[in-house]
Amino acid sequence: MDALELEIKDLIVEALMLDDAPTGLEPDTDLFATLGLDSVDALELAMAVRRKYGIEFAADDDQNKAVFTSIRNLATFVRTHAQA
């Protein structure tokens, strides 16, 4: 994992109030399947990303599900959309 992916992994643990980083949570791990995320969790995570990186998500954007599927997808999205 690169630095941003590790940062996002920590953000996920903090935002979703997980006791500890789940073992085996790799960059391409399906977050919804592995962590059992639901739409409320995705919203919490989107709010955490907005606070940390200044990225706004539109509720009706079809790409949101793909963005939040894995740490790698979210890191890629942050890299291309974060405010300088």
C-alpha positions as CSV (number, residue, x, y, z in Angstrom):
1,M,0.0,0.0,0.0
2,D,1.2,3.5,-0.7
3,A,1.0,6.4,1.8
4,L,-2.4,7.7,0.6
5,E,-3.9,4.2,0.7
6,L,-2.6,3.7,4.3
7,E,-4.0,7.1,5.2
8,I,-7.4,6.2,3.7
9,K,-7.3,2.8,5.5
10,D,-6.8,4.7,8.8
11,L,-9.6,7.2,7.8
12,I,-12.0,4.2,7.3
13,V,-11.2,2.7,10.7
14,E,-11.7,6.1,12.4
15,A,-14.8,7.2,10.4
16,L,-16.6,3.9,10.9
17,M,-15.4,3.6,14.5
18,L,-13.8,0.2,13.9
19,D,-11.9,-1.0,17.0
20,D,-8.8,-1.7,14.9
21,A,-7.8,-2.0,11.2
22,P,-9.2,-5.3,10.0
23,T,-6.6,-7.9,9.3
24,G,-6.2,-8.5,5.6
25,L,-7.7,-5.2,4.5
26,E,-5.7,-4.8,1.3
27,P,-6.0,-2.0,-1.3
28,D,-8.3,-4.0,-3.6
29,T,-10.4,-5.7,-0.8
30,D,-14.1,-5.2,-1.4
31,L,-15.0,-2.9,1.5
32,F,-18.8,-3.6,1.3
33,A,-18.3,-7.4,1.4
34,T,-15.4,-7.5,3.9
35,L,-16.6,-4.9,6.3
36,G,-20.3,-5.3,5.7
37,L,-20.7,-1.6,4.8
38,D,-24.1,-0.3,4.1
39,S,-25.4,3.0,2.7
40,V,-25.1,4.7,6.1
41,D,-21.5,3.7,6.4
42,A,-20.8,4.9,2.9
43,L,-22.3,8.3,3.9
44,E,-20.2,8.5,7.0
45,L,-17.1,7.7,5.0
46,A,-18.0,10.2,2.3
47,M,-18.4,12.9,5.0
48,A,-15.0,12.0,6.4
49,V,-13.4,12.2,3.0
50,R,-15.0,15.6,2.5
51,R,-13.7,16.9,5.8
52,K,-10.1,15.6,5.2
53,Y,-9.7,16.2,1.5
54,G,-12.3,18.8,0.6
55,I,-14.1,16.5,-1.9
56,E,-17.9,16.7,-2.3
57,F,-19.9,13.8,-3.5
58,A,-23.2,14.1,-5.3
59,A,-25.8,11.7,-3.9
60,D,-27.1,10.8,-7.3
61,D,-23.6,10.1,-8.9
62,D,-23.5,6.6,-10.3
63,Q,-19.8,6.4,-9.8
64,N,-20.0,6.6,-6.0
65,K,-20.5,2.9,-5.5
66,A,-17.4,2.1,-7.5
67,V,-15.4,4.8,-5.7
68,F,-16.2,3.3,-2.3
69,T,-15.7,-0.3,-3.3
70,S,-12.0,-0.4,-2.3
71,I,-9.2,1.5,-0.7
72,R,-7.4,1.7,-4.0
73,N,-10.5,3.1,-5.8
74,L,-11.0,5.7,-3.1
75,A,-7.3,6.7,-3.2
76,T,-7.4,7.1,-7.0
77,F,-10.5,9.2,-6.7
78,V,-8.9,11.4,-4.0
79,R,-5.7,11.8,-6.0
80,T,-7.7,13.2,-9.0
81,H,-10.3,15.3,-7.1
82,A,-8.6,16.6,-3.9
83,Q,-8.4,20.3,-3.6
84,A,-4.8,21.6,-3.6
